[in-house]
Amino acid sequence: MGYRRWLGFLFAAHPDDLLRPPADGISLERVRDFNVQLGGEMRPSSVALTIQSLYYAARPVGAERDWRWLSAIKAQFVARARPCDRFDRRAAPWQTLDLGIELMDTALTLSNTSPQ
């Protein structure tokens, strides 16, 4: 997904880069531009995952290249990313159990004939 986002970014912002070999389009300047765009669209933890995906995609498309600079950027994003707490949106276990029992009770009352 990160590489797909990267290609979409290049298509919108730097379409000429798509005419070059894939590894040639991945530069420090482009990754910085990409980060600016991502920062306006998603949370830091999602930006970190996207940059990480780009790094993992860059290694096979440019196996002969030294991607340590991109690995260092990836590590910085991962280190700074803090996932948000989602516990306030979870359903209580008893609510899930009650819903399951209700659905099974409803299923028992349904007709057991198949449509013809």
N, CA and C atoms as an extended XYZ file, in Angstrom:
348
Properties=species:S:1:pos:R:3:atomname:S:1:resname:S:1:resid:I:1 pbc="F F F"
N         0.815       -1.200        0.000 N   MET     1
C         0.000        0.000        0.000 CA  MET     1
C         0.856        1.261        0.000 C   MET     1
N         1.975        1.213        0.711 N   GLY     2
C         2.843        2.383        0.759 CA  GLY     2
C         3.410        2.720       -0.608 C   GLY     2
N         3.780        1.683       -1.350 N   TYR     3
C         4.334        1.936       -2.685 CA  TYR     3
C         3.244        2.424       -3.639 C   TYR     3
N         2.031        1.913       -3.485 N   ARG     4
C         0.917        2.400       -4.303 CA  ARG     4
C         0.680        3.878       -4.030 C   ARG     4
N         0.726        4.259       -2.760 N   ARG     5
C         0.579        5.668       -2.398 CA  ARG     5
C         1.702        6.500       -2.993 C   ARG     5
N         2.913        5.944       -2.962 N   TRP     6
C         4.079        6.612       -3.536 CA  TRP     6
C         3.853        6.871       -5.024 C   TRP     6
N         3.387        5.841       -5.737 N   LEU     7
C         3.144        6.015       -7.166 CA  LEU     7
C         2.058        7.055       -7.423 C   LEU     7
N         1.019        7.065       -6.608 N   GLY     8
C        -0.025        8.076       -6.730 CA  GLY     8
C         0.511        9.478       -6.479 C   GLY     8
N         1.396        9.598       -5.505 N   PHE     9
C         2.040       10.884       -5.217 CA  PHE     9
C         2.869       11.332       -6.417 C   PHE     9
N         3.671       10.418       -6.972 N   LEU    10
C         4.484       10.781       -8.132 CA  LEU    10
C         3.599       11.168       -9.317 C   LEU    10
N         2.532       10.423       -9.525 N   PHE    11
C         1.622       10.710      -10.635 CA  PHE    11
C         1.052       12.114      -10.524 C   PHE    11
N         0.686       12.509       -9.298 N   ALA    12
C         0.070       13.819       -9.093 CA  ALA    12
C         1.090       14.955       -9.048 C   ALA    12
N         2.217       14.728       -8.389 N   ALA    13
C         3.151       15.828       -8.135 CA  ALA    13
C         4.384       15.836       -9.045 C   ALA    13
N         4.822       14.677       -9.485 N   HIS    14
C         6.054       14.571      -10.277 CA  HIS    14
C         5.891       13.501      -11.362 C   HIS    14
N         4.974       13.695      -12.299 N   PRO    15
C         4.680       12.640      -13.280 CA  PRO    15
C         5.876       12.240      -14.144 C   PRO    15
N         6.814       13.134      -14.374 N   ASP    16
C         7.988       12.783      -15.179 CA  ASP    16
C         8.837       11.710      -14.507 C   ASP    16
N         8.773       11.626      -13.183 N   ASP    17
C         9.542       10.597      -12.475 CA  ASP    17
C         9.058        9.192      -12.810 C   ASP    17
N         7.819        9.079      -13.243 N   LEU    18
C         7.284        7.761      -13.589 CA  LEU    18
C         7.877        7.226      -14.891 C   LEU    18
N         8.509        8.083      -15.666 N   LEU    19
C         9.141        7.662      -16.912 CA  LEU    19
C        10.539        7.093      -16.671 C   LEU    19
N        11.062        7.299      -15.496 N   ARG    20
C        12.394        6.807      -15.146 CA  ARG    20
C        12.291        5.435      -14.483 C   ARG    20
N        13.407        4.713      -14.372 N   PRO    21
C        13.381        3.443      -13.618 CA  PRO    21
C        12.864        3.688      -12.202 C   PRO    21
N        12.125        2.746      -11.623 N   PRO    22
C        11.494        2.967      -10.312 CA  PRO    22
C        12.454        3.434       -9.223 C   PRO    22
N        13.624        2.851       -9.152 N   ALA    23
C        14.560        3.221       -8.085 CA  ALA    23
C        15.081        4.644       -8.257 C   ALA    23
N        15.143        5.128       -9.488 N   ASP    24
C        15.642        6.486       -9.730 CA  ASP    24
C        14.696        7.558       -9.188 C   ASP    24
N        13.428        7.239       -9.067 N   GLY    25
C        12.460        8.220       -8.580 CA  GLY    25
C        12.464        8.385       -7.076 C   GLY    25
N        13.081        7.443       -6.375 N   ILE    26
C        13.099        7.495       -4.910 CA  ILE    26
C        14.344        8.261       -4.478 C   ILE    26
N        14.155        9.528       -4.158 N   SER    27
C        15.263       10.386       -3.735 CA  SER    27
C        14.897       11.060       -2.423 C   SER    27
N        15.890       11.602       -1.771 N   LEU    28
C        15.662       12.290       -0.501 CA  LEU    28
C        14.675       13.438       -0.677 C   LEU    28
N        14.836       14.195       -1.748 N   GLU    29
C        13.940       15.332       -1.999 CA  GLU    29
C        12.496       14.865       -2.187 C   GLU    29
N        12.305       13.807       -2.964 N   ARG    30
C        10.949       13.300       -3.214 CA  ARG    30
C        10.333       12.715       -1.935 C   ARG    30
N        11.144       12.012       -1.162 N   VAL    31
C        10.628       11.433        0.085 CA  VAL    31
C        10.211       12.540        1.045 C   VAL    31
N        10.954       13.647        1.056 N   ARG    32
C        10.561       14.790        1.898 CA  ARG    32
C         9.225       15.379        1.431 C   ARG    32
N         9.079       15.545        0.123 N   ASP    33
C         7.803       16.036       -0.414 CA  ASP    33
C         6.665       15.083       -0.084 C   ASP    33
N         6.939       13.797       -0.219 N   PHE    34
C         5.950       12.755        0.077 CA  PHE    34
C         5.522       12.841        1.540 C   PHE    34
N         6.484       13.026        2.428 N   ASN    35
C         6.193       13.141        3.848 CA  ASN    35
C         5.303       14.341        4.132 C   ASN    35
N         5.570       15.463        3.487 N   VAL    36
C         4.749       16.662        3.684 CA  VAL    36
C         3.300       16.364        3.290 C   VAL    36
N         3.125       15.702        2.150 N   GLN    37
C         1.777       15.378        1.708 CA  GLN    37
C         1.108       14.415        2.684 C   GLN    37
N         1.818       13.366        3.071 N   LEU    38
C         1.241       12.384        3.990 CA  LEU    38
C         0.878       13.009        5.324 C   LEU    38
N         1.733       13.906        5.815 N   GLY    39
C         1.477       14.544        7.105 CA  GLY    39
C         0.176       15.325        7.138 C   GLY    39
N        -0.257       15.808        5.994 N   GLY    40
C        -1.524       16.526        5.929 CA  GLY    40
C        -2.726       15.614        5.774 C   GLY    40
N        -2.482       14.327        5.532 N   GLU    41
C        -3.578       13.402        5.261 CA  GLU    41
C        -3.797       12.346        6.340 C   GLU    41
N        -2.765       12.045        7.115 N   MET    42
C        -2.894       10.930        8.054 CA  MET    42
C        -2.105       11.174        9.329 C   MET    42
N        -2.316       10.314       10.287 N   ARG    43
C        -1.639       10.405       11.580 CA  ARG    43
C        -0.177        9.989       11.457 C   ARG    43
N         0.651       10.431       12.388 N   PRO    44
C         2.076       10.083       12.330 CA  PRO    44
C         2.349        8.581       12.274 C   PRO    44
N         1.560        7.775       12.979 N   SER    45
C         1.796        6.326       12.940 CA  SER    45
C         1.515        5.769       11.544 C   SER    45
N         0.526        6.310       10.847 N   SER    46
C         0.236        5.875        9.482 CA  SER    46
C         1.305        6.351        8.508 C   SER    46
N         1.830        7.556        8.727 N   VAL    47
C         2.930        8.055        7.901 CA  VAL    47
C         4.125        7.123        8.059 C   VAL    47
N         4.427        6.736        9.290 N   ALA    48
C         5.553        5.838        9.549 CA  ALA    48
C         5.377        4.514        8.813 C   ALA    48
N         4.187        3.950        8.846 N   LEU    49
C         3.934        2.688        8.147 CA  LEU    49
C         4.059        2.842        6.638 C   LEU    49
N         3.635        3.978        6.121 N   THR    50
C         3.717        4.214        4.675 CA  THR    50
C         5.165        4.371        4.233 C   THR    50
N         5.964        5.111        4.991 N   ILE    51
C         7.385        5.275        4.663 CA  ILE    51
C         8.097        3.925        4.802 C   ILE    51
N         7.714        3.156        5.800 N   GLN    52
C         8.289        1.824        5.976 CA  GLN    52
C         7.965        0.941        4.768 C   GLN    52
N         6.747        1.000        4.282 N   SER    53
C         6.362        0.234        3.098 CA  SER    53
C         7.147        0.674        1.871 C   SER    53
N         7.373        1.968        1.741 N   LEU    54
C         8.173        2.469        0.626 CA  LEU    54
C         9.593        1.912        0.704 C   LEU    54
N        10.155        1.899        1.889 N   TYR    55
C        11.501        1.350        2.071 CA  TYR    55
C        11.539       -0.123        1.665 C   TYR    55
N        10.556       -0.884        2.112 N   TYR    56
C        10.527       -2.314        1.779 CA  TYR    56
C        10.325       -2.538        0.280 C   TYR    56
N         9.638       -1.647       -0.383 N   ALA    57
C         9.462       -1.751       -1.837 CA  ALA    57
C        10.714       -1.315       -2.582 C   ALA    57
N        11.448       -0.359       -2.035 N   ALA    58
C        12.640        0.180       -2.706 CA  ALA    58
C        13.760       -0.859       -2.777 C   ALA    58
N        13.875       -1.673       -1.768 N   ARG    59
C        14.984       -2.634       -1.732 CA  ARG    59
C        14.988       -3.589       -2.920 C   ARG    59
N        13.889       -4.212       -3.286 N   PRO    60
C        13.960       -5.101       -4.454 CA  PRO    60
C        14.026       -4.377       -5.796 C   PRO    60
N        13.400       -3.190       -5.911 N   VAL    61
C        13.438       -2.495       -7.211 CA  VAL    61
C        14.783       -1.844       -7.466 C   VAL    61
N        15.536       -1.612       -6.420 N   GLY    62
C        16.871       -1.037       -6.561 CA  GLY    62
C        17.855       -1.806       -5.697 C   GLY    62
N        17.936       -3.114       -5.928 N   ALA    63
C        18.747       -3.987       -5.077 CA  ALA    63
C        20.218       -3.582       -5.042 C   ALA    63
N        20.697       -2.978       -6.109 N   GLU    64
C        22.113       -2.596       -6.185 CA  GLU    64
C        22.401       -1.281       -5.458 C   GLU    64
N        21.384       -0.610       -4.993 N   ARG    65
C        21.547        0.707       -4.368 CA  ARG    65
C        21.713        0.601       -2.855 C   ARG    65
N        22.261        1.646       -2.307 N   ASP    66
C        22.426        1.751       -0.861 CA  ASP    66
C        21.226        2.526       -0.312 C   ASP    66
N        20.333        1.846        0.366 N   TRP    67
C        19.111        2.453        0.877 CA  TRP    67
C        19.223        2.793        2.363 C   TRP    67
N        20.430        2.880        2.876 N   ARG    68
C        20.575        3.188        4.305 CA  ARG    68
C        19.961        4.535        4.673 C   ARG    68
N        20.037        5.505        3.770 N   TRP    69
C        19.450        6.816        4.054 CA  TRP    69
C        17.942        6.698        4.230 C   TRP    69
N        17.304        5.849        3.402 N   LEU    70
C        15.853        5.664        3.518 CA  LEU    70
C        15.519        4.845        4.761 C   LEU    70
N        16.367        3.895        5.083 N   SER    71
C        16.181        3.117        6.308 CA  SER    71
C        16.268        4.016        7.541 C   SER    71
N        17.177        4.974        7.523 N   ALA    72
C        17.313        5.898        8.652 CA  ALA    72
C        16.072        6.786        8.781 C   ALA    72
N        15.556        7.244        7.656 N   ILE    73
C        14.327        8.052        7.684 CA  ILE    73
C        13.176        7.221        8.221 C   ILE    73
N        13.059        6.002        7.730 N   LYS    74
C        12.017        5.078        8.197 CA  LYS    74
C        12.122        4.895        9.706 C   LYS    74
N        13.331        4.661       10.203 N   ALA    75
C        13.525        4.448       11.640 CA  ALA    75
C        13.121        5.677       12.452 C   ALA    75
N        13.401        6.873       11.942 N   GLN    76
C        13.001        8.093       12.641 CA  GLN    76
C        11.486        8.204       12.738 C   GLN    76
N        10.811        7.910       11.636 N   PHE    77
C         9.345        7.983       11.648 CA  PHE    77
C         8.755        6.954       12.589 C   PHE    77
N         9.278        5.745       12.545 N   VAL    78
C         8.766        4.676       13.409 CA  VAL    78
C         8.997        5.039       14.877 C   VAL    78
N        10.165        5.599       15.189 N   ALA    79
C        10.469        5.961       16.581 CA  ALA    79
C         9.567        7.073       17.097 C   ALA    79
N         9.174        7.999       16.239 N   ARG    80
C         8.332        9.135       16.655 CA  ARG    80
C         6.844        8.805       16.665 C   ARG    80
N         6.461        7.788       15.938 N   ALA    81
C         5.036        7.467       15.805 CA  ALA    81
C         4.499        6.875       17.101 C   ALA    81
N         3.393        7.388       17.530 N   ARG    82
C         2.706        6.875       18.713 CA  ARG    82
C         1.278        6.548       18.307 C   ARG    82
N         0.910        5.277       18.379 N   PRO    83
C        -0.470        4.941       18.012 CA  PRO    83
C        -1.454        5.586       18.978 C   PRO    83
N        -2.608        5.945       18.463 N   CYS    84
C        -3.626        6.566       19.315 CA  CYS    84
C        -4.365        5.490       20.101 C   CYS    84
N        -4.855        5.875       21.240 N   ASP    85
C        -5.590        4.965       22.104 CA  ASP    85
C        -7.005        4.785       21.555 C   ASP    85
N        -7.385        3.554       21.319 N   ARG    86
C        -8.719        3.283       20.773 CA  ARG    86
C        -9.621        2.549       21.762 C   ARG    86
N        -9.201        2.427       23.002 N   PHE    87
C        -9.975        1.670       23.965 CA  PHE    87
C       -11.346        2.279       24.238 C   PHE    87
N       -11.483        3.581       24.060 N   ASP    88
C       -12.775        4.215       24.306 CA  ASP    88
C       -13.811        3.824       23.256 C   ASP    88
N       -13.388        3.233       22.144 N   ARG    89
C       -14.322        2.844       21.082 CA  ARG    89
C       -14.642        1.354       21.084 C   ARG    89
N       -14.075        0.615       22.003 N   ARG    90
C       -14.314       -0.824       22.040 CA  ARG    90
C       -15.635       -1.119       22.738 C   ARG    90
N       -16.289       -2.177       22.272 N   ALA    91
C       -17.511       -2.627       22.927 CA  ALA    91
C       -17.134       -3.481       24.127 C   ALA    91
N       -17.905       -3.356       25.174 N   ALA    92
C       -17.667       -4.177       26.363 CA  ALA    92
C       -17.932       -5.645       26.022 C   ALA    92
N       -17.195       -6.564       26.616 N   PRO    93
C       -17.385       -7.990       26.299 CA  PRO    93
C       -18.820       -8.469       26.502 C   PRO    93
N       -19.493       -7.983       27.536 N   TRP    94
C       -20.866       -8.423       27.778 CA  TRP    94
C       -21.798       -7.976       26.657 C   TRP    94
N       -21.505       -6.807       26.021 N   GLN    95
C       -22.335       -6.345       24.905 CA  GLN    95
C       -22.175       -7.274       23.699 C   GLN    95
N       -20.949       -7.696       23.456 N   THR    96
C       -20.690       -8.611       22.349 CA  THR    96
C       -21.375       -9.946       22.606 C   THR    96
N       -21.290      -10.446       23.822 N   LEU    97
C       -21.941      -11.707       24.185 CA  LEU    97
C       -23.452      -11.598       24.033 C   LEU    97
N       -24.040      -10.521       24.549 N   ASP    98
C       -25.493      -10.333       24.443 CA  ASP    98
C       -25.937      -10.290       22.982 C   ASP    98
N       -25.193       -9.585       22.136 N   LEU    99
C       -25.545       -9.508       20.719 CA  LEU    99
C       -25.457      -10.890       20.073 C   LEU    99
N       -24.437      -11.643       20.392 N   GLY   100
C       -24.292      -12.988       19.829 CA  GLY   100
C       -25.452      -13.891       20.211 C   GLY   100
N       -25.844      -13.849       21.468 N   ILE   101
C       -26.981      -14.664       21.933 CA  ILE   101
C       -28.267      -14.220       21.252 C   ILE   101
N       -28.452      -12.914       21.130 N   GLU   102
C       -29.639      -12.380       20.453 CA  GLU   102
C       -29.693      -12.846       18.999 C   GLU   102
N       -28.575      -12.804       18.294 N   LEU   103
C       -28.545      -13.254       16.898 CA  LEU   103
C       -28.821      -14.741       16.782 C   LEU   103
N       -28.301      -15.541       17.707 N   MET   104
C       -28.575      -16.993       17.668 CA  MET   104
C       -30.046      -17.273       17.958 C   MET   104
N       -30.634      -16.549       18.921 N   ASP   105
C       -32.056      -16.725       19.214 CA  ASP   105
C       -32.910      -16.362       17.999 C   ASP   105
N       -32.541      -15.291       17.307 N   THR   106
C       -33.271      -14.876       16.108 CA  THR   106
C       -33.133      -15.941       15.020 C   THR   106
N       -31.956      -16.497       14.864 N   ALA   107
C       -31.725      -17.520       13.844 CA  ALA   107
C       -32.575      -18.756       14.101 C   ALA   107
N       -32.827      -19.098       15.367 N   LEU   108
C       -33.647      -20.269       15.700 CA  LEU   108
C       -35.098      -20.080       15.285 C   LEU   108
N       -35.551      -18.838       15.210 N   THR   109
C       -36.944      -18.585       14.865 CA  THR   109
C       -37.174      -18.500       13.349 C   THR   109
N       -36.104      -18.484       12.578 N   LEU   110
C       -36.245      -18.372       11.126 CA  LEU   110
C       -36.676      -19.696       10.513 C   LEU   110
N       -37.309      -19.592        9.379 N   SER   111
C       -37.734      -20.786        8.661 CA  SER   111
C       -36.509      -21.558        8.193 C   SER   111
N       -36.598      -22.863        8.234 N   ASN   112
C       -35.476      -23.716        7.849 CA  ASN   112
C       -35.616      -24.216        6.438 C   ASN   112
N       -36.488      -23.637        5.639 N   THR   113
C       -36.661      -24.082        4.250 CA  THR   113
C       -35.800      -23.226        3.355 C   THR   113
N       -35.258      -23.831        2.324 N   SER   114
C       -34.428      -23.085        1.372 CA  SER   114
C       -35.294      -22.590        0.229 C   SER   114
N       -34.966      -21.455       -0.375 N   PRO   115
C       -35.749      -20.931       -1.495 CA  PRO   115
C       -35.579      -21.829       -2.734 C   PRO   115
N       -36.653      -21.920       -3.515 N   GLN   116
C       -36.592      -22.779       -4.711 CA  GLN   116
C       -36.795      -22.013       -5.950 C   GLN   116
